[in-house]
Amino acid sequence: MKPGSLYDRIFGFLGQLIALNLLWIVCSLPVITAGASTTALYYCTLKLHKDGDIRVFHDFFKSFKQNFKQSTLIWILMAAVAVFLYMEKESLVTMPGSMPQIFNYVILAVCIPLIAIALYIFPTVAAFENKTMTLITNAFYFAVKHIGYAIAVAVITILPMTMTLVDAKLFPVYLLIWLMVGFSLTAYADSWFMWKLFKPYFKEDEEEHHYVDTEPDQYAF
């Protein structure tokens, strides 16, 4: 088997995804660190699309460390908003008449942009250096800039999770896939669309191999 053969590349790539998947699971176990872990995962999968190769442990923990505070803050904000919306929805049963239906529509209208931001925020943090609110704004900007990409990312991310939860018969199979490669493969698939959106705004710092925003305020609202 020759070095660099198709066989080598396929199994090398699969090995990277398995390693990334394991790193993400382990580093997300404390729950509070899930934001930083997800940012690091997307940093690596974006870099795979850009360079075609990564140093798995080096690149993952580099991003994990660099983006820990910002990613954790965003993760806590997201969790707080999710809990608040859940509590609001649960409280609708106490409302009279048609009020529950009206507020259901209101909550749905609020959830749509929040889901869009949630899908894009950690890849955006992984890719760009900026203030937290600017990154959140830019995550929403990227989501609405190309609606087709946003729909694809939502389907890739949400559909497999939904299938896992609703299909009790195949749950063990789905669980095995998630534990082996599911999270990293999802991030890699999402990153194909993300990279197409991000690439025009990037330049590569050749010494540090880190992507920086060439014009940090160019696309902030």
VOKOLVO-29585 format. One record per atom (N, C-alpha, C): residue number from 1; chain; atom name; x, y, z. Coordinates in steps of 0.2 Angstrom, whole numbers. Layout:
<sites>
<NUM,"A","CA",<X,Y,Z>>;
...
</sites>
This chain:
<sites>
<1,"A","N",<4,-6,0>>;
<1,"A","CA",<0,0,0>>;
<1,"A","C",<4,6,0>>;
<2,"A","N",<4,10,-5>>;
<2,"A","CA",<8,16,-6>>;
<2,"A","C",<6,22,-1>>;
<3,"A","N",<11,25,2>>;
<3,"A","CA",<9,31,6>>;
<3,"A","C",<5,36,2>>;
<4,"A","N",<0,39,5>>;
<4,"A","CA",<-4,44,1>>;
<4,"A","C",<-9,41,-3>>;
<5,"A","N",<-10,34,-3>>;
<5,"A","CA",<-15,31,-7>>;
<5,"A","C",<-22,33,-5>>;
<6,"A","N",<-27,32,-9>>;
<6,"A","CA",<-34,33,-7>>;
<6,"A","C",<-36,30,-1>>;
<7,"A","N",<-34,24,0>>;
<7,"A","CA",<-35,20,6>>;
<7,"A","C",<-33,23,12>>;
<8,"A","N",<-26,26,12>>;
<8,"A","CA",<-23,29,17>>;
<8,"A","C",<-27,36,19>>;
<9,"A","N",<-29,39,14>>;
<9,"A","CA",<-33,46,15>>;
<9,"A","C",<-40,44,18>>;
<10,"A","N",<-43,39,15>>;
<10,"A","CA",<-50,38,18>>;
<10,"A","C",<-50,36,26>>;
<11,"A","N",<-45,31,27>>;
<11,"A","CA",<-45,29,34>>;
<11,"A","C",<-41,34,38>>;
<12,"A","N",<-37,38,36>>;
<12,"A","CA",<-34,44,39>>;
<12,"A","C",<-39,49,41>>;
<13,"A","N",<-43,51,36>>;
<13,"A","CA",<-49,55,38>>;
<13,"A","C",<-54,52,43>>;
<14,"A","N",<-56,46,42>>;
<14,"A","CA",<-60,43,47>>;
<14,"A","C",<-57,43,54>>;
<15,"A","N",<-51,42,54>>;
<15,"A","CA",<-47,42,61>>;
<15,"A","C",<-48,49,64>>;
<16,"A","N",<-47,54,60>>;
<16,"A","CA",<-47,61,62>>;
<16,"A","C",<-54,62,65>>;
<17,"A","N",<-59,60,61>>;
<17,"A","CA",<-66,61,64>>;
<17,"A","C",<-68,57,70>>;
<18,"A","N",<-65,51,71>>;
<18,"A","CA",<-67,47,77>>;
<18,"A","C",<-63,51,83>>;
<19,"A","N",<-57,53,82>>;
<19,"A","CA",<-53,56,87>>;
<19,"A","C",<-57,63,89>>;
<20,"A","N",<-59,67,84>>;
<20,"A","CA",<-63,73,86>>;
<20,"A","C",<-69,72,89>>;
<21,"A","N",<-72,66,87>>;
<21,"A","CA",<-79,65,91>>;
<21,"A","C",<-78,63,98>>;
<22,"A","N",<-72,59,99>>;
<22,"A","CA",<-71,57,106>>;
<22,"A","C",<-69,63,110>>;
<23,"A","N",<-65,68,107>>;
<23,"A","CA",<-63,74,111>>;
<23,"A","C",<-69,78,113>>;
<24,"A","N",<-73,79,108>>;
<24,"A","CA",<-79,83,109>>;
<24,"A","C",<-83,80,115>>;
<25,"A","N",<-84,73,115>>;
<25,"A","CA",<-88,70,120>>;
<25,"A","C",<-85,71,127>>;
<26,"A","N",<-79,69,127>>;
<26,"A","CA",<-75,70,134>>;
<26,"A","C",<-75,77,136>>;
<27,"A","N",<-74,82,132>>;
<27,"A","CA",<-73,89,134>>;
<27,"A","C",<-80,92,135>>;
<28,"A","N",<-85,89,133>>;
<28,"A","CA",<-92,91,134>>;
<28,"A","C",<-95,88,140>>;
<29,"A","N",<-92,83,143>>;
<29,"A","CA",<-95,80,149>>;
<29,"A","C",<-97,84,155>>;
<30,"A","N",<-92,89,156>>;
<30,"A","CA",<-94,94,162>>;
<30,"A","C",<-100,98,160>>;
<31,"A","N",<-103,98,154>>;
<31,"A","CA",<-108,102,152>>;
<31,"A","C",<-107,109,151>>;
<32,"A","N",<-104,112,156>>;
<32,"A","CA",<-102,119,156>>;
<32,"A","C",<-97,121,151>>;
<33,"A","N",<-93,116,149>>;
<33,"A","CA",<-88,116,144>>;
<33,"A","C",<-90,115,137>>;
<34,"A","N",<-97,113,136>>;
<34,"A","CA",<-99,111,129>>;
<34,"A","C",<-98,116,124>>;
<35,"A","N",<-99,122,126>>;
<35,"A","CA",<-98,128,121>>;
<35,"A","C",<-91,128,118>>;
<36,"A","N",<-86,128,123>>;
<36,"A","CA",<-79,128,121>>;
<36,"A","C",<-78,122,117>>;
<37,"A","N",<-80,116,119>>;
<37,"A","CA",<-79,110,115>>;
<37,"A","C",<-82,110,108>>;
<38,"A","N",<-88,113,107>>;
<38,"A","CA",<-91,113,101>>;
<38,"A","C",<-87,118,96>>;
<39,"A","N",<-85,124,99>>;
<39,"A","CA",<-81,129,95>>;
<39,"A","C",<-75,125,93>>;
<40,"A","N",<-71,121,97>>;
<40,"A","CA",<-65,118,95>>;
<40,"A","C",<-66,113,90>>;
<41,"A","N",<-72,109,90>>;
<41,"A","CA",<-74,104,85>>;
<41,"A","C",<-75,108,78>>;
<42,"A","N",<-78,113,78>>;
<42,"A","CA",<-79,117,72>>;
<42,"A","C",<-73,120,69>>;
<43,"A","N",<-69,122,74>>;
<43,"A","CA",<-62,125,72>>;
<43,"A","C",<-58,120,68>>;
<44,"A","N",<-59,113,70>>;
<44,"A","CA",<-55,108,67>>;
<44,"A","C",<-58,106,60>>;
<45,"A","N",<-65,106,60>>;
<45,"A","CA",<-68,103,54>>;
<45,"A","C",<-68,109,49>>;
<46,"A","N",<-68,115,51>>;
<46,"A","CA",<-67,121,46>>;
<46,"A","C",<-60,120,43>>;
<47,"A","N",<-55,119,47>>;
<47,"A","CA",<-48,118,45>>;
<47,"A","C",<-47,113,40>>;
<48,"A","N",<-51,107,41>>;
<48,"A","CA",<-51,101,37>>;
<48,"A","C",<-53,103,30>>;
<49,"A","N",<-58,108,30>>;
<49,"A","CA",<-61,110,23>>;
<49,"A","C",<-56,115,20>>;
<50,"A","N",<-53,119,24>>;
<50,"A","CA",<-48,123,21>>;
<50,"A","C",<-41,120,19>>;
<51,"A","N",<-38,116,24>>;
<51,"A","CA",<-32,114,23>>;
<51,"A","C",<-32,106,20>>;
<52,"A","N",<-37,103,22>>;
<52,"A","CA",<-37,96,20>>;
<52,"A","C",<-34,91,25>>;
<53,"A","N",<-31,94,31>>;
<53,"A","CA",<-28,90,36>>;
<53,"A","C",<-28,95,42>>;
<54,"A","N",<-27,91,48>>;
<54,"A","CA",<-26,95,54>>;
<54,"A","C",<-22,91,59>>;
<55,"A","N",<-19,94,64>>;
<55,"A","CA",<-16,90,70>>;
<55,"A","C",<-22,90,75>>;
<56,"A","N",<-25,84,76>>;
<56,"A","CA",<-31,84,79>>;
<56,"A","C",<-31,87,86>>;
<57,"A","N",<-26,84,90>>;
<57,"A","CA",<-26,86,97>>;
<57,"A","C",<-23,93,98>>;
<58,"A","N",<-18,95,94>>;
<58,"A","CA",<-15,102,95>>;
<58,"A","C",<-21,107,93>>;
<59,"A","N",<-24,106,87>>;
<59,"A","CA",<-29,111,85>>;
<59,"A","C",<-35,111,89>>;
<60,"A","N",<-37,106,91>>;
<60,"A","CA",<-43,105,96>>;
<60,"A","C",<-42,109,102>>;
<61,"A","N",<-37,108,105>>;
<61,"A","CA",<-36,111,112>>;
<61,"A","C",<-33,118,111>>;
<62,"A","N",<-30,120,106>>;
<62,"A","CA",<-28,127,104>>;
<62,"A","C",<-35,131,104>>;
<63,"A","N",<-39,129,100>>;
<63,"A","CA",<-46,133,100>>;
<63,"A","C",<-50,132,106>>;
<64,"A","N",<-50,127,110>>;
<64,"A","CA",<-53,126,116>>;
<64,"A","C",<-51,131,121>>;
<65,"A","N",<-44,132,121>>;
<65,"A","CA",<-41,136,126>>;
<65,"A","C",<-42,144,124>>;
<66,"A","N",<-41,145,118>>;
<66,"A","CA",<-42,152,115>>;
<66,"A","C",<-49,155,116>>;
<67,"A","N",<-54,150,115>>;
<67,"A","CA",<-61,153,115>>;
<67,"A","C",<-65,151,121>>;
<68,"A","N",<-62,148,126>>;
<68,"A","CA",<-65,145,131>>;
<68,"A","C",<-70,150,135>>;
<69,"A","N",<-67,156,137>>;
<69,"A","CA",<-72,161,140>>;
<69,"A","C",<-78,163,136>>;
<70,"A","N",<-76,165,130>>;
<70,"A","CA",<-81,168,125>>;
<70,"A","C",<-87,162,124>>;
<71,"A","N",<-84,156,122>>;
<71,"A","CA",<-89,151,121>>;
<71,"A","C",<-93,149,127>>;
<72,"A","N",<-90,149,132>>;
<72,"A","CA",<-94,147,139>>;
<72,"A","C",<-99,152,140>>;
<73,"A","N",<-97,159,139>>;
<73,"A","CA",<-102,164,140>>;
<73,"A","C",<-108,163,136>>;
<74,"A","N",<-107,162,129>>;
<74,"A","CA",<-112,161,124>>;
<74,"A","C",<-116,155,126>>;
<75,"A","N",<-113,149,128>>;
<75,"A","CA",<-116,143,130>>;
<75,"A","C",<-121,144,136>>;
<76,"A","N",<-119,148,141>>;
<76,"A","CA",<-123,150,147>>;
<76,"A","C",<-129,154,145>>;
<77,"A","N",<-128,159,140>>;
<77,"A","CA",<-133,163,138>>;
<77,"A","C",<-139,159,134>>;
<78,"A","N",<-136,154,130>>;
<78,"A","CA",<-141,150,126>>;
<78,"A","C",<-145,146,130>>;
<79,"A","N",<-142,143,135>>;
<79,"A","CA",<-145,138,140>>;
<79,"A","C",<-150,142,144>>;
<80,"A","N",<-149,148,146>>;
<80,"A","CA",<-153,153,150>>;
<80,"A","C",<-159,154,146>>;
<81,"A","N",<-158,156,139>>;
<81,"A","CA",<-164,158,135>>;
<81,"A","C",<-168,152,134>>;
<82,"A","N",<-165,146,133>>;
<82,"A","CA",<-169,140,131>>;
<82,"A","C",<-173,138,138>>;
<83,"A","N",<-170,139,143>>;
<83,"A","CA",<-174,137,150>>;
<83,"A","C",<-180,142,150>>;
<84,"A","N",<-179,148,149>>;
<84,"A","CA",<-184,154,150>>;
<84,"A","C",<-190,152,145>>;
<85,"A","N",<-188,151,139>>;
<85,"A","CA",<-193,149,134>>;
<85,"A","C",<-197,143,135>>;
<86,"A","N",<-194,138,138>>;
<86,"A","CA",<-197,132,140>>;
<86,"A","C",<-202,133,146>>;
<87,"A","N",<-200,137,151>>;
<87,"A","CA",<-204,139,156>>;
<87,"A","C",<-210,143,154>>;
<88,"A","N",<-209,147,149>>;
<88,"A","CA",<-214,151,146>>;
<88,"A","C",<-220,147,143>>;
<89,"A","N",<-217,142,139>>;
<89,"A","CA",<-222,138,135>>;
<89,"A","C",<-226,133,140>>;
<90,"A","N",<-222,131,146>>;
<90,"A","CA",<-226,127,151>>;
<90,"A","C",<-231,131,154>>;
<91,"A","N",<-230,137,155>>;
<91,"A","CA",<-235,141,159>>;
<91,"A","C",<-241,143,154>>;
<92,"A","N",<-241,142,148>>;
<92,"A","CA",<-247,143,144>>;
<92,"A","C",<-253,140,146>>;
<93,"A","N",<-252,134,149>>;
<93,"A","CA",<-258,130,150>>;
<93,"A","C",<-263,134,155>>;
<94,"A","N",<-260,138,159>>;
<94,"A","CA",<-264,142,164>>;
<94,"A","C",<-267,148,161>>;
<95,"A","N",<-266,150,155>>;
<95,"A","CA",<-269,156,152>>;
<95,"A","C",<-276,154,149>>;
<96,"A","N",<-281,159,149>>;
<96,"A","CA",<-288,157,147>>;
<96,"A","C",<-289,158,140>>;
<97,"A","N",<-294,155,137>>;
<97,"A","CA",<-296,156,130>>;
<97,"A","C",<-291,154,125>>;
<98,"A","N",<-290,159,120>>;
<98,"A","CA",<-286,158,114>>;
<98,"A","C",<-279,160,116>>;
<99,"A","N",<-277,163,122>>;
<99,"A","CA",<-271,166,123>>;
<99,"A","C",<-265,161,122>>;
<100,"A","N",<-266,154,125>>;
<100,"A","CA",<-260,149,124>>;
<100,"A","C",<-258,149,116>>;
<101,"A","N",<-263,149,112>>;
<101,"A","CA",<-262,148,105>>;
<101,"A","C",<-258,154,102>>;
<102,"A","N",<-260,160,104>>;
<102,"A","CA",<-257,166,102>>;
<102,"A","C",<-250,166,104>>;
<103,"A","N",<-249,165,111>>;
<103,"A","CA",<-242,165,113>>;
<103,"A","C",<-238,159,111>>;
<104,"A","N",<-241,154,109>>;
<104,"A","CA",<-237,148,105>>;
<104,"A","C",<-234,151,99>>;
<105,"A","N",<-238,155,95>>;
<105,"A","CA",<-235,158,89>>;
<105,"A","C",<-230,163,90>>;
<106,"A","N",<-230,166,96>>;
<106,"A","CA",<-225,171,98>>;
<106,"A","C",<-219,168,99>>;
<107,"A","N",<-219,162,103>>;
<107,"A","CA",<-213,159,105>>;
<107,"A","C",<-210,156,99>>;
<108,"A","N",<-214,153,95>>;
<108,"A","CA",<-211,150,89>>;
<108,"A","C",<-208,155,84>>;
<109,"A","N",<-211,161,84>>;
<109,"A","CA",<-207,167,80>>;
<109,"A","C",<-201,169,83>>;
<110,"A","N",<-200,168,90>>;
<110,"A","CA",<-194,170,94>>;
<110,"A","C",<-189,164,93>>;
<111,"A","N",<-191,158,93>>;
<111,"A","CA",<-187,152,92>>;
<111,"A","C",<-183,152,86>>;
<112,"A","N",<-186,154,80>>;
<112,"A","CA",<-183,153,74>>;
<112,"A","C",<-177,156,73>>;
<113,"A","N",<-176,163,74>>;
<113,"A","CA",<-170,166,74>>;
<113,"A","C",<-165,164,79>>;
<114,"A","N",<-167,162,85>>;
<114,"A","CA",<-163,159,90>>;
<114,"A","C",<-160,153,88>>;
<115,"A","N",<-164,148,85>>;
<115,"A","CA",<-161,142,82>>;
<115,"A","C",<-156,143,77>>;
<116,"A","N",<-157,148,73>>;
<116,"A","CA",<-152,150,67>>;
<116,"A","C",<-146,152,70>>;
<117,"A","N",<-146,156,76>>;
<117,"A","CA",<-140,159,79>>;
<117,"A","C",<-137,153,82>>;
<118,"A","N",<-140,149,86>>;
<118,"A","CA",<-137,143,89>>;
<118,"A","C",<-134,138,84>>;
<119,"A","N",<-136,137,78>>;
<119,"A","CA",<-133,133,73>>;
<119,"A","C",<-126,136,70>>;
<120,"A","N",<-126,143,70>>;
<120,"A","CA",<-120,146,67>>;
<120,"A","C",<-115,149,72>>;
<121,"A","N",<-117,150,78>>;
<121,"A","CA",<-113,154,83>>;
<121,"A","C",<-106,151,84>>;
<122,"A","N",<-106,145,86>>;
<122,"A","CA",<-100,142,88>>;
<122,"A","C",<-95,141,82>>;
<123,"A","N",<-97,139,76>>;
<123,"A","CA",<-93,140,70>>;
<123,"A","C",<-90,147,69>>;
<124,"A","N",<-95,152,70>>;
<124,"A","CA",<-93,159,69>>;
<124,"A","C",<-87,161,75>>;
<125,"A","N",<-88,159,81>>;
<125,"A","CA",<-83,160,86>>;
<125,"A","C",<-77,156,84>>;
<126,"A","N",<-77,150,81>>;
<126,"A","CA",<-71,147,80>>;
<126,"A","C",<-67,150,74>>;
<127,"A","N",<-71,154,70>>;
<127,"A","CA",<-68,157,64>>;
<127,"A","C",<-65,164,65>>;
<128,"A","N",<-69,168,69>>;
<128,"A","CA",<-68,175,69>>;
<128,"A","C",<-66,177,76>>;
<129,"A","N",<-62,182,76>>;
<129,"A","CA",<-60,186,83>>;
<129,"A","C",<-64,192,83>>;
<130,"A","N",<-69,193,88>>;
<130,"A","CA",<-73,199,88>>;
<130,"A","C",<-76,199,95>>;
<131,"A","N",<-80,204,97>>;
<131,"A","CA",<-84,205,103>>;
<131,"A","C",<-89,200,102>>;
<132,"A","N",<-92,198,108>>;
<132,"A","CA",<-97,193,109>>;
<132,"A","C",<-103,195,105>>;
<133,"A","N",<-106,201,106>>;
<133,"A","CA",<-112,203,103>>;
<133,"A","C",<-111,203,96>>;
<134,"A","N",<-105,206,93>>;
<134,"A","CA",<-104,206,86>>;
<134,"A","C",<-104,199,83>>;
<135,"A","N",<-101,194,86>>;
<135,"A","CA",<-101,187,84>>;
<135,"A","C",<-108,184,84>>;
<136,"A","N",<-112,186,89>>;
<136,"A","CA",<-119,184,89>>;
<136,"A","C",<-123,187,83>>;
<137,"A","N",<-122,193,82>>;
<137,"A","CA",<-125,197,76>>;
<137,"A","C",<-123,194,70>>;
<138,"A","N",<-116,192,69>>;
<138,"A","CA",<-114,190,63>>;
<138,"A","C",<-116,183,62>>;
<139,"A","N",<-117,179,67>>;
<139,"A","CA",<-120,172,66>>;
<139,"A","C",<-127,172,63>>;
<140,"A","N",<-131,177,65>>;
<140,"A","CA",<-137,178,62>>;
<140,"A","C",<-137,180,55>>;
<141,"A","N",<-132,185,54>>;
<141,"A","CA",<-131,187,47>>;
<141,"A","C",<-129,181,42>>;
<142,"A","N",<-125,177,44>>;
<142,"A","CA",<-123,172,40>>;
<142,"A","C",<-129,167,39>>;
<143,"A","N",<-133,166,44>>;
<143,"A","CA",<-139,162,43>>;
<143,"A","C",<-144,164,38>>;
<144,"A","N",<-145,171,38>>;
<144,"A","CA",<-150,174,33>>;
<144,"A","C",<-147,176,27>>;
<145,"A","N",<-140,176,26>>;
<145,"A","CA",<-137,178,20>>;
<145,"A","C",<-139,173,15>>;
<146,"A","N",<-138,166,17>>;
<146,"A","CA",<-140,161,12>>;
<146,"A","C",<-145,156,15>>;
<147,"A","N",<-151,157,14>>;
<147,"A","CA",<-156,153,17>>;
<147,"A","C",<-156,146,16>>;
<148,"A","N",<-154,144,9>>;
<148,"A","CA",<-153,137,7>>;
<148,"A","C",<-148,134,11>>;
<149,"A","N",<-142,137,13>>;
<149,"A","CA",<-137,134,17>>;
<149,"A","C",<-140,133,24>>;
<150,"A","N",<-143,138,27>>;
<150,"A","CA",<-146,138,33>>;
<150,"A","C",<-151,132,34>>;
<151,"A","N",<-155,131,29>>;
<151,"A","CA",<-160,125,29>>;
<151,"A","C",<-156,119,29>>;
<152,"A","N",<-151,118,25>>;
<152,"A","CA",<-147,112,24>>;
<152,"A","C",<-143,111,31>>;
<153,"A","N",<-140,116,34>>;
<153,"A","CA",<-137,115,41>>;
<153,"A","C",<-142,113,46>>;
<154,"A","N",<-148,116,46>>;
<154,"A","CA",<-153,114,51>>;
<154,"A","C",<-155,106,50>>;
<155,"A","N",<-156,104,44>>;
<155,"A","CA",<-158,97,42>>;
<155,"A","C",<-152,93,44>>;
<156,"A","N",<-146,94,42>>;
<156,"A","CA",<-140,90,44>>;
<156,"A","C",<-140,89,52>>;
<157,"A","N",<-141,95,55>>;
<157,"A","CA",<-140,95,63>>;
<157,"A","C",<-146,92,66>>;
<158,"A","N",<-152,94,65>>;
<158,"A","CA",<-157,92,69>>;
<158,"A","C",<-161,85,67>>;
<159,"A","N",<-161,84,60>>;
<159,"A","CA",<-164,78,58>>;
<159,"A","C",<-162,71,61>>;
<160,"A","N",<-155,70,61>>;
<160,"A","CA",<-152,64,64>>;
<160,"A","C",<-153,64,71>>;
<161,"A","N",<-153,69,75>>;
<161,"A","CA",<-155,69,82>>;
<161,"A","C",<-162,67,83>>;
<162,"A","N",<-166,70,79>>;
<162,"A","CA",<-174,68,80>>;
<162,"A","C",<-175,61,78>>;
<163,"A","N",<-172,58,73>>;
<163,"A","CA",<-173,51,72>>;
<163,"A","C",<-170,47,77>>;
<164,"A","N",<-165,49,80>>;
<164,"A","CA",<-162,45,86>>;
<164,"A","C",<-167,45,92>>;
<165,"A","N",<-170,50,93>>;
<165,"A","CA",<-175,51,99>>;
<165,"A","C",<-181,47,98>>;
<166,"A","N",<-184,47,91>>;
<166,"A","CA",<-190,45,90>>;
<166,"A","C",<-190,37,88>>;
<167,"A","N",<-185,35,86>>;
<167,"A","CA",<-185,28,83>>;
<167,"A","C",<-182,23,89>>;
<168,"A","N",<-186,21,93>>;
<168,"A","CA",<-183,17,99>>;
<168,"A","C",<-180,10,96>>;
<169,"A","N",<-183,8,91>>;
<169,"A","CA",<-180,1,88>>;
<169,"A","C",<-173,2,86>>;
<170,"A","N",<-171,7,83>>;
<170,"A","CA",<-164,8,80>>;
<170,"A","C",<-160,12,85>>;
<171,"A","N",<-163,14,91>>;
<171,"A","CA",<-159,18,95>>;
<171,"A","C",<-152,16,97>>;
<172,"A","N",<-151,10,98>>;
<172,"A","CA",<-144,7,100>>;
<172,"A","C",<-139,8,94>>;
<173,"A","N",<-142,7,88>>;
<173,"A","CA",<-138,9,82>>;
<173,"A","C",<-136,16,81>>;
<174,"A","N",<-141,20,82>>;
<174,"A","CA",<-140,27,81>>;
<174,"A","C",<-135,30,87>>;
<175,"A","N",<-136,27,93>>;
<175,"A","CA",<-131,29,98>>;
<175,"A","C",<-124,27,97>>;
<176,"A","N",<-123,21,94>>;
<176,"A","CA",<-116,19,93>>;
<176,"A","C",<-113,24,87>>;
<177,"A","N",<-117,26,82>>;
<177,"A","CA",<-115,30,77>>;
<177,"A","C",<-113,37,81>>;
<178,"A","N",<-117,39,85>>;
<178,"A","CA",<-115,46,88>>;
<178,"A","C",<-109,45,92>>;
<179,"A","N",<-108,40,96>>;
<179,"A","CA",<-102,39,100>>;
<179,"A","C",<-96,38,96>>;
<180,"A","N",<-97,35,90>>;
<180,"A","CA",<-91,34,86>>;
<180,"A","C",<-89,40,82>>;
<181,"A","N",<-94,43,78>>;
<181,"A","CA",<-92,48,73>>;
<181,"A","C",<-98,53,72>>;
<182,"A","N",<-103,52,75>>;
<182,"A","CA",<-109,56,74>>;
<182,"A","C",<-108,64,74>>;
<183,"A","N",<-106,66,80>>;
<183,"A","CA",<-105,73,81>>;
<183,"A","C",<-100,76,77>>;
<184,"A","N",<-94,73,76>>;
<184,"A","CA",<-89,76,71>>;
<184,"A","C",<-91,76,64>>;
<185,"A","N",<-95,70,62>>;
<185,"A","CA",<-97,70,55>>;
<185,"A","C",<-102,75,54>>;
<186,"A","N",<-107,77,58>>;
<186,"A","CA",<-111,82,58>>;
<186,"A","C",<-108,89,57>>;
<187,"A","N",<-103,90,61>>;
<187,"A","CA",<-100,96,61>>;
<187,"A","C",<-96,97,55>>;
<188,"A","N",<-93,92,52>>;
<188,"A","CA",<-89,92,46>>;
<188,"A","C",<-94,93,40>>;
<189,"A","N",<-100,90,40>>;
<189,"A","CA",<-105,92,35>>;
<189,"A","C",<-107,99,35>>;
<190,"A","N",<-109,101,41>>;
<190,"A","CA",<-111,108,42>>;
<190,"A","C",<-105,113,40>>;
<191,"A","N",<-99,111,41>>;
<191,"A","CA",<-93,116,40>>;
<191,"A","C",<-92,116,32>>;
<192,"A","N",<-95,112,28>>;
<192,"A","CA",<-94,113,21>>;
<192,"A","C",<-98,119,19>>;
<193,"A","N",<-104,120,22>>;
<193,"A","CA",<-108,126,20>>;
<193,"A","C",<-105,132,24>>;
<194,"A","N",<-103,131,30>>;
<194,"A","CA",<-100,137,34>>;
<194,"A","C",<-94,140,30>>;
<195,"A","N",<-89,135,28>>;
<195,"A","CA",<-83,137,25>>;
<195,"A","C",<-85,141,18>>;
<196,"A","N",<-90,139,15>>;
<196,"A","CA",<-92,143,9>>;
<196,"A","C",<-94,150,10>>;
<197,"A","N",<-97,151,16>>;
<197,"A","CA",<-99,158,18>>;
<197,"A","C",<-94,162,21>>;
<198,"A","N",<-89,158,25>>;
<198,"A","CA",<-84,162,29>>;
<198,"A","C",<-78,164,24>>;
<199,"A","N",<-77,160,19>>;
<199,"A","CA",<-70,160,15>>;
<199,"A","C",<-69,168,13>>;
<200,"A","N",<-74,171,10>>;
<200,"A","CA",<-73,178,7>>;
<200,"A","C",<-70,183,13>>;
<201,"A","N",<-72,181,19>>;
<201,"A","CA",<-70,186,24>>;
<201,"A","C",<-63,184,28>>;
<202,"A","N",<-60,179,26>>;
<202,"A","CA",<-54,176,29>>;
<202,"A","C",<-48,178,26>>;
<203,"A","N",<-43,178,29>>;
<203,"A","CA",<-36,178,27>>;
<203,"A","C",<-32,173,32>>;
<204,"A","N",<-27,170,29>>;
<204,"A","CA",<-24,165,33>>;
<204,"A","C",<-17,168,36>>;
<205,"A","N",<-17,168,43>>;
<205,"A","CA",<-11,170,46>>;
<205,"A","C",<-6,164,45>>;
<206,"A","N",<-1,164,41>>;
<206,"A","CA",<3,158,39>>;
<206,"A","C",<7,156,45>>;
<207,"A","N",<9,161,49>>;
<207,"A","CA",<13,159,55>>;
<207,"A","C",<10,155,60>>;
<208,"A","N",<3,157,62>>;
<208,"A","CA",<0,155,67>>;
<208,"A","C",<-6,149,65>>;
<209,"A","N",<-7,149,58>>;
<209,"A","CA",<-12,145,55>>;
<209,"A","C",<-19,146,59>>;
<210,"A","N",<-20,152,60>>;
<210,"A","CA",<-27,154,63>>;
<210,"A","C",<-30,159,58>>;
<211,"A","N",<-37,158,58>>;
<211,"A","CA",<-40,163,53>>;
<211,"A","C",<-43,169,57>>;
<212,"A","N",<-42,174,54>>;
<212,"A","CA",<-44,181,57>>;
<212,"A","C",<-49,184,52>>;
<213,"A","N",<-53,188,55>>;
<213,"A","CA",<-58,192,52>>;
<213,"A","C",<-54,198,48>>;
<214,"A","N",<-54,199,42>>;
<214,"A","CA",<-50,204,38>>;
<214,"A","C",<-53,211,39>>;
<215,"A","N",<-60,211,40>>;
<215,"A","CA",<-63,217,41>>;
<215,"A","C",<-69,216,47>>;
<216,"A","N",<-67,216,53>>;
<216,"A","CA",<-71,214,59>>;
<216,"A","C",<-78,217,59>>;
<217,"A","N",<-79,223,56>>;
<217,"A","CA",<-85,226,57>>;
<217,"A","C",<-89,227,50>>;
<218,"A","N",<-86,224,45>>;
<218,"A","CA",<-89,224,38>>;
<218,"A","C",<-96,222,38>>;
<219,"A","N",<-98,217,41>>;
<219,"A","CA",<-104,214,40>>;
<219,"A","C",<-108,214,47>>;
<220,"A","N",<-106,218,52>>;
<220,"A","CA",<-110,219,58>>;
<220,"A","C",<-116,224,56>>;
<221,"A","N",<-122,222,59>>;
<221,"A","CA",<-128,227,58>>;
<221,"A","C",<-127,233,62>>;
</sites>
